[in-house]
Amino acid sequence: MQERQWIPARRNDLDALSEQLTKQLEEVQVEWDELAIAERVLNRLAEQVQADTEAVAPVPAKVAGRAVLLMPHRADVSDESALPGDYRKILQVVRETDGPVQVRAVGERLGLDTSVRGKLEPLRGKMTKLADRGRLHRRPDGWFTVRP
């Protein structure tokens, strides 16, 4: 007869264990659902960051068969990280001067050979492009300042 008494006792133990496991399973399911939501949110944020980065990054294009970088206007993108590195360096040099600066002075600060006028023309073109895009101001005398 004692052999039959352990059955109800074991059944009670198993019922308690079942209740405990059911609660744990519910908690796991809740956390699983929260993780799924978090993963969806993170994926959407990553997609938005990627889309924003692609929208701000310099866009390569072909003009007359040559690859060129299209530089956004200042009004379109105020963040300078959208500019190629050499343009950011030019802006930094002009910003560090106390007043208007000539192309030659910027070339010297950038370590260019300023003894040959032809070596400064690409720099002059970049500075003019920065002025055309609203990032620099080109004065009538050919000197450049940073736009406020």
CNS distance restraints for C-alpha pairs under 8 A (distance, minus, plus):
assign (resid   1 and name CA) (resid   5 and name CA) 7.05 0.50 0.50
assign (resid   2 and name CA) (resid   6 and name CA) 7.06 0.50 0.50
assign (resid   3 and name CA) (resid   7 and name CA) 7.51 0.50 0.50
assign (resid   4 and name CA) (resid   8 and name CA) 7.60 0.50 0.50
assign (resid   5 and name CA) (resid   9 and name CA) 6.67 0.50 0.50
assign (resid   6 and name CA) (resid  10 and name CA) 5.86 0.50 0.50
assign (resid   7 and name CA) (resid  11 and name CA) 5.99 0.50 0.50
assign (resid   8 and name CA) (resid  12 and name CA) 6.12 0.50 0.50
assign (resid   9 and name CA) (resid  13 and name CA) 6.33 0.50 0.50
assign (resid  10 and name CA) (resid  14 and name CA) 6.12 0.50 0.50
assign (resid  11 and name CA) (resid  15 and name CA) 6.06 0.50 0.50
assign (resid  12 and name CA) (resid  16 and name CA) 6.19 0.50 0.50
assign (resid  13 and name CA) (resid  17 and name CA) 6.13 0.50 0.50
assign (resid  14 and name CA) (resid  18 and name CA) 5.88 0.50 0.50
assign (resid  15 and name CA) (resid  19 and name CA) 6.17 0.50 0.50
assign (resid  16 and name CA) (resid  20 and name CA) 6.20 0.50 0.50
assign (resid  17 and name CA) (resid  21 and name CA) 6.05 0.50 0.50
assign (resid  18 and name CA) (resid  22 and name CA) 5.97 0.50 0.50
assign (resid  19 and name CA) (resid  23 and name CA) 6.25 0.50 0.50
assign (resid  20 and name CA) (resid  24 and name CA) 6.25 0.50 0.50
assign (resid  21 and name CA) (resid  25 and name CA) 5.93 0.50 0.50
assign (resid  22 and name CA) (resid  26 and name CA) 6.16 0.50 0.50
assign (resid  23 and name CA) (resid  27 and name CA) 6.25 0.50 0.50
assign (resid  24 and name CA) (resid  28 and name CA) 6.10 0.50 0.50
assign (resid  25 and name CA) (resid  29 and name CA) 6.04 0.50 0.50
assign (resid  26 and name CA) (resid  30 and name CA) 6.20 0.50 0.50
assign (resid  27 and name CA) (resid  31 and name CA) 6.24 0.50 0.50
assign (resid  28 and name CA) (resid  32 and name CA) 5.93 0.50 0.50
assign (resid  29 and name CA) (resid  33 and name CA) 6.13 0.50 0.50
assign (resid  30 and name CA) (resid  34 and name CA) 6.26 0.50 0.50
assign (resid  31 and name CA) (resid  35 and name CA) 6.12 0.50 0.50
assign (resid  32 and name CA) (resid  36 and name CA) 6.24 0.50 0.50
assign (resid  33 and name CA) (resid  37 and name CA) 6.31 0.50 0.50
assign (resid  34 and name CA) (resid  38 and name CA) 6.13 0.50 0.50
assign (resid  35 and name CA) (resid  39 and name CA) 5.99 0.50 0.50
assign (resid  36 and name CA) (resid  40 and name CA) 6.29 0.50 0.50
assign (resid  37 and name CA) (resid  41 and name CA) 6.23 0.50 0.50
assign (resid  38 and name CA) (resid  42 and name CA) 6.08 0.50 0.50
assign (resid  39 and name CA) (resid  43 and name CA) 6.08 0.50 0.50
assign (resid  40 and name CA) (resid  44 and name CA) 6.21 0.50 0.50
assign (resid  41 and name CA) (resid  45 and name CA) 6.16 0.50 0.50
assign (resid  42 and name CA) (resid  46 and name CA) 6.03 0.50 0.50
assign (resid  43 and name CA) (resid  47 and name CA) 6.15 0.50 0.50
assign (resid  44 and name CA) (resid  48 and name CA) 6.18 0.50 0.50
assign (resid  45 and name CA) (resid  49 and name CA) 6.10 0.50 0.50
assign (resid  46 and name CA) (resid  50 and name CA) 6.07 0.50 0.50
assign (resid  47 and name CA) (resid  51 and name CA) 6.04 0.50 0.50
assign (resid  48 and name CA) (resid  52 and name CA) 5.99 0.50 0.50
assign (resid  49 and name CA) (resid  53 and name CA) 5.98 0.50 0.50
assign (resid  50 and name CA) (resid  54 and name CA) 6.07 0.50 0.50
assign (resid  51 and name CA) (resid  55 and name CA) 6.08 0.50 0.50
assign (resid  52 and name CA) (resid  56 and name CA) 6.20 0.50 0.50
assign (resid  53 and name CA) (resid  57 and name CA) 5.88 0.50 0.50
assign (resid  56 and name CA) (resid  77 and name CA) 7.02 0.50 0.50
assign (resid  56 and name CA) (resid  81 and name CA) 7.90 0.50 0.50
assign (resid  56 and name CA) (resid  82 and name CA) 5.19 0.50 0.50
assign (resid  57 and name CA) (resid  81 and name CA) 7.74 0.50 0.50
assign (resid  57 and name CA) (resid  82 and name CA) 4.93 0.50 0.50
assign (resid  57 and name CA) (resid  83 and name CA) 7.44 0.50 0.50
assign (resid  58 and name CA) (resid  69 and name CA) 6.06 0.50 0.50
assign (resid  58 and name CA) (resid  70 and name CA) 6.07 0.50 0.50
assign (resid  58 and name CA) (resid  71 and name CA) 6.18 0.50 0.50
assign (resid  58 and name CA) (resid  72 and name CA) 7.53 0.50 0.50
assign (resid  58 and name CA) (resid  82 and name CA) 5.75 0.50 0.50
assign (resid  58 and name CA) (resid  83 and name CA) 6.28 0.50 0.50
assign (resid  58 and name CA) (resid  84 and name CA) 6.86 0.50 0.50
assign (resid  59 and name CA) (resid  69 and name CA) 5.63 0.50 0.50
assign (resid  59 and name CA) (resid  70 and name CA) 5.36 0.50 0.50
assign (resid  59 and name CA) (resid  71 and name CA) 7.46 0.50 0.50
assign (resid  60 and name CA) (resid  67 and name CA) 6.45 0.50 0.50
assign (resid  60 and name CA) (resid  68 and name CA) 5.62 0.50 0.50
assign (resid  60 and name CA) (resid  69 and name CA) 4.53 0.50 0.50
assign (resid  60 and name CA) (resid  70 and name CA) 6.19 0.50 0.50
assign (resid  61 and name CA) (resid  67 and name CA) 5.55 0.50 0.50
assign (resid  61 and name CA) (resid  68 and name CA) 5.34 0.50 0.50
assign (resid  61 and name CA) (resid  69 and name CA) 6.13 0.50 0.50
assign (resid  61 and name CA) (resid  70 and name CA) 6.78 0.50 0.50
assign (resid  62 and name CA) (resid  66 and name CA) 5.17 0.50 0.50
assign (resid  62 and name CA) (resid  67 and name CA) 4.50 0.50 0.50
assign (resid  62 and name CA) (resid  68 and name CA) 5.91 0.50 0.50
assign (resid  63 and name CA) (resid  67 and name CA) 6.48 0.50 0.50
assign (resid  63 and name CA) (resid  68 and name CA) 6.77 0.50 0.50
assign (resid  71 and name CA) (resid  82 and name CA) 7.85 0.50 0.50
assign (resid  71 and name CA) (resid  83 and name CA) 6.48 0.50 0.50
assign (resid  71 and name CA) (resid 133 and name CA) 7.74 0.50 0.50
assign (resid  72 and name CA) (resid  76 and name CA) 6.29 0.50 0.50
assign (resid  72 and name CA) (resid  77 and name CA) 6.40 0.50 0.50
assign (resid  72 and name CA) (resid  82 and name CA) 7.57 0.50 0.50
assign (resid  72 and name CA) (resid  83 and name CA) 7.71 0.50 0.50
assign (resid  72 and name CA) (resid 133 and name CA) 7.04 0.50 0.50
assign (resid  73 and name CA) (resid  77 and name CA) 6.49 0.50 0.50
assign (resid  73 and name CA) (resid 133 and name CA) 4.54 0.50 0.50
assign (resid  73 and name CA) (resid 134 and name CA) 6.42 0.50 0.50
assign (resid  73 and name CA) (resid 135 and name CA) 7.87 0.50 0.50
assign (resid  74 and name CA) (resid  78 and name CA) 5.17 0.50 0.50
assign (resid  74 and name CA) (resid 133 and name CA) 5.91 0.50 0.50
assign (resid  74 and name CA) (resid 134 and name CA) 5.45 0.50 0.50
assign (resid  74 and name CA) (resid 135 and name CA) 5.98 0.50 0.50
assign (resid  75 and name CA) (resid 134 and name CA) 7.66 0.50 0.50
assign (resid  77 and name CA) (resid  82 and name CA) 7.38 0.50 0.50
assign (resid  80 and name CA) (resid  88 and name CA) 6.76 0.50 0.50
assign (resid  81 and name CA) (resid  88 and name CA) 7.75 0.50 0.50
assign (resid  83 and name CA) (resid  87 and name CA) 6.19 0.50 0.50
assign (resid  83 and name CA) (resid  88 and name CA) 6.31 0.50 0.50
assign (resid  84 and name CA) (resid  88 and name CA) 6.53 0.50 0.50
assign (resid  85 and name CA) (resid  89 and name CA) 6.29 0.50 0.50
assign (resid  86 and name CA) (resid  90 and name CA) 6.29 0.50 0.50
assign (resid  87 and name CA) (resid  91 and name CA) 6.28 0.50 0.50
assign (resid  87 and name CA) (resid 126 and name CA) 7.07 0.50 0.50
assign (resid  87 and name CA) (resid 127 and name CA) 7.96 0.50 0.50
assign (resid  87 and name CA) (resid 130 and name CA) 7.69 0.50 0.50
assign (resid  88 and name CA) (resid  92 and name CA) 6.15 0.50 0.50
assign (resid  89 and name CA) (resid  93 and name CA) 6.22 0.50 0.50
assign (resid  89 and name CA) (resid 110 and name CA) 7.93 0.50 0.50
assign (resid  90 and name CA) (resid  94 and name CA) 6.25 0.50 0.50
assign (resid  90 and name CA) (resid 106 and name CA) 7.07 0.50 0.50
assign (resid  90 and name CA) (resid 110 and name CA) 7.87 0.50 0.50
assign (resid  90 and name CA) (resid 127 and name CA) 7.42 0.50 0.50
assign (resid  91 and name CA) (resid  95 and name CA) 5.94 0.50 0.50
assign (resid  91 and name CA) (resid 135 and name CA) 7.98 0.50 0.50
assign (resid  91 and name CA) (resid 136 and name CA) 7.76 0.50 0.50
assign (resid  91 and name CA) (resid 146 and name CA) 7.39 0.50 0.50
assign (resid  92 and name CA) (resid  96 and name CA) 6.14 0.50 0.50
assign (resid  93 and name CA) (resid  97 and name CA) 6.69 0.50 0.50
assign (resid  93 and name CA) (resid 106 and name CA) 6.42 0.50 0.50
assign (resid  93 and name CA) (resid 109 and name CA) 7.05 0.50 0.50
assign (resid  93 and name CA) (resid 110 and name CA) 7.90 0.50 0.50
assign (resid  94 and name CA) (resid 100 and name CA) 7.87 0.50 0.50
assign (resid  94 and name CA) (resid 101 and name CA) 6.69 0.50 0.50
assign (resid  94 and name CA) (resid 106 and name CA) 6.99 0.50 0.50
assign (resid  94 and name CA) (resid 144 and name CA) 7.52 0.50 0.50
assign (resid  94 and name CA) (resid 145 and name CA) 6.48 0.50 0.50
assign (resid  94 and name CA) (resid 146 and name CA) 6.48 0.50 0.50
assign (resid  95 and name CA) (resid 145 and name CA) 7.59 0.50 0.50
assign (resid  95 and name CA) (resid 146 and name CA) 6.04 0.50 0.50
assign (resid  97 and name CA) (resid 101 and name CA) 7.12 0.50 0.50
assign (resid  99 and name CA) (resid 145 and name CA) 6.63 0.50 0.50
assign (resid 100 and name CA) (resid 143 and name CA) 5.67 0.50 0.50
assign (resid 100 and name CA) (resid 144 and name CA) 5.25 0.50 0.50
assign (resid 100 and name CA) (resid 145 and name CA) 4.86 0.50 0.50
assign (resid 101 and name CA) (resid 105 and name CA) 6.50 0.50 0.50
assign (resid 101 and name CA) (resid 106 and name CA) 7.12 0.50 0.50
assign (resid 101 and name CA) (resid 143 and name CA) 5.27 0.50 0.50
assign (resid 101 and name CA) (resid 144 and name CA) 5.26 0.50 0.50
assign (resid 101 and name CA) (resid 145 and name CA) 6.54 0.50 0.50
assign (resid 102 and name CA) (resid 106 and name CA) 6.60 0.50 0.50
assign (resid 102 and name CA) (resid 142 and name CA) 7.03 0.50 0.50
assign (resid 102 and name CA) (resid 143 and name CA) 4.80 0.50 0.50
assign (resid 102 and name CA) (resid 144 and name CA) 6.35 0.50 0.50
assign (resid 103 and name CA) (resid 107 and name CA) 6.12 0.50 0.50
assign (resid 103 and name CA) (resid 120 and name CA) 7.19 0.50 0.50
assign (resid 103 and name CA) (resid 123 and name CA) 7.08 0.50 0.50
assign (resid 103 and name CA) (resid 124 and name CA) 6.03 0.50 0.50
assign (resid 103 and name CA) (resid 127 and name CA) 7.81 0.50 0.50
assign (resid 103 and name CA) (resid 143 and name CA) 7.24 0.50 0.50
assign (resid 103 and name CA) (resid 144 and name CA) 7.78 0.50 0.50
assign (resid 104 and name CA) (resid 108 and name CA) 6.20 0.50 0.50
assign (resid 104 and name CA) (resid 114 and name CA) 6.25 0.50 0.50
assign (resid 104 and name CA) (resid 120 and name CA) 6.92 0.50 0.50
assign (resid 105 and name CA) (resid 109 and name CA) 6.31 0.50 0.50
assign (resid 106 and name CA) (resid 110 and name CA) 6.19 0.50 0.50
assign (resid 107 and name CA) (resid 111 and name CA) 6.17 0.50 0.50
assign (resid 107 and name CA) (resid 112 and name CA) 5.08 0.50 0.50
assign (resid 107 and name CA) (resid 113 and name CA) 7.39 0.50 0.50
assign (resid 107 and name CA) (resid 114 and name CA) 6.41 0.50 0.50
assign (resid 107 and name CA) (resid 120 and name CA) 6.83 0.50 0.50
assign (resid 107 and name CA) (resid 123 and name CA) 7.17 0.50 0.50
assign (resid 108 and name CA) (resid 112 and name CA) 5.66 0.50 0.50
assign (resid 108 and name CA) (resid 113 and name CA) 7.27 0.50 0.50
assign (resid 108 and name CA) (resid 114 and name CA) 6.46 0.50 0.50
assign (resid 112 and name CA) (resid 119 and name CA) 7.56 0.50 0.50
assign (resid 112 and name CA) (resid 120 and name CA) 7.78 0.50 0.50
assign (resid 113 and name CA) (resid 119 and name CA) 6.58 0.50 0.50
assign (resid 113 and name CA) (resid 120 and name CA) 7.87 0.50 0.50
assign (resid 114 and name CA) (resid 119 and name CA) 6.67 0.50 0.50
assign (resid 114 and name CA) (resid 120 and name CA) 6.48 0.50 0.50
assign (resid 116 and name CA) (resid 120 and name CA) 7.31 0.50 0.50
assign (resid 117 and name CA) (resid 121 and name CA) 6.90 0.50 0.50
assign (resid 118 and name CA) (resid 122 and name CA) 7.97 0.50 0.50
assign (resid 119 and name CA) (resid 123 and name CA) 7.84 0.50 0.50
assign (resid 120 and name CA) (resid 124 and name CA) 6.11 0.50 0.50
assign (resid 121 and name CA) (resid 125 and name CA) 6.09 0.50 0.50
assign (resid 122 and name CA) (resid 126 and name CA) 6.30 0.50 0.50
assign (resid 123 and name CA) (resid 127 and name CA) 6.16 0.50 0.50
assign (resid 124 and name CA) (resid 128 and name CA) 6.01 0.50 0.50
assign (resid 125 and name CA) (resid 129 and name CA) 6.06 0.50 0.50
assign (resid 126 and name CA) (resid 130 and name CA) 6.18 0.50 0.50
assign (resid 127 and name CA) (resid 131 and name CA) 6.21 0.50 0.50
assign (resid 127 and name CA) (resid 136 and name CA) 7.41 0.50 0.50
assign (resid 127 and name CA) (resid 144 and name CA) 7.94 0.50 0.50
assign (resid 128 and name CA) (resid 132 and name CA) 6.06 0.50 0.50
assign (resid 128 and name CA) (resid 138 and name CA) 7.30 0.50 0.50
assign (resid 129 and name CA) (resid 133 and name CA) 6.13 0.50 0.50
assign (resid 130 and name CA) (resid 134 and name CA) 6.35 0.50 0.50
assign (resid 130 and name CA) (resid 135 and name CA) 5.22 0.50 0.50
assign (resid 130 and name CA) (resid 136 and name CA) 5.54 0.50 0.50
assign (resid 131 and name CA) (resid 135 and name CA) 5.51 0.50 0.50
assign (resid 131 and name CA) (resid 136 and name CA) 4.23 0.50 0.50
assign (resid 131 and name CA) (resid 137 and name CA) 5.25 0.50 0.50
assign (resid 131 and name CA) (resid 138 and name CA) 6.03 0.50 0.50
assign (resid 132 and name CA) (resid 136 and name CA) 7.74 0.50 0.50
assign (resid 134 and name CA) (resid 147 and name CA) 7.19 0.50 0.50
assign (resid 135 and name CA) (resid 146 and name CA) 6.59 0.50 0.50
assign (resid 135 and name CA) (resid 147 and name CA) 5.82 0.50 0.50
assign (resid 136 and name CA) (resid 144 and name CA) 6.53 0.50 0.50
assign (resid 136 and name CA) (resid 145 and name CA) 5.73 0.50 0.50
assign (resid 136 and name CA) (resid 146 and name CA) 4.59 0.50 0.50
assign (resid 136 and name CA) (resid 147 and name CA) 5.13 0.50 0.50
assign (resid 137 and name CA) (resid 144 and name CA) 5.56 0.50 0.50
assign (resid 137 and name CA) (resid 145 and name CA) 5.18 0.50 0.50
assign (resid 137 and name CA) (resid 146 and name CA) 5.95 0.50 0.50
assign (resid 137 and name CA) (resid 147 and name CA) 5.71 0.50 0.50
assign (resid 138 and name CA) (resid 142 and name CA) 6.09 0.50 0.50
assign (resid 138 and name CA) (resid 143 and name CA) 5.91 0.50 0.50
assign (resid 138 and name CA) (resid 144 and name CA) 4.64 0.50 0.50
assign (resid 138 and name CA) (resid 145 and name CA) 6.67 0.50 0.50
assign (resid 139 and name CA) (resid 143 and name CA) 5.41 0.50 0.50
assign (resid 139 and name CA) (resid 144 and name CA) 6.09 0.50 0.50
assign (resid 139 and name CA) (resid 145 and name CA) 7.83 0.50 0.50
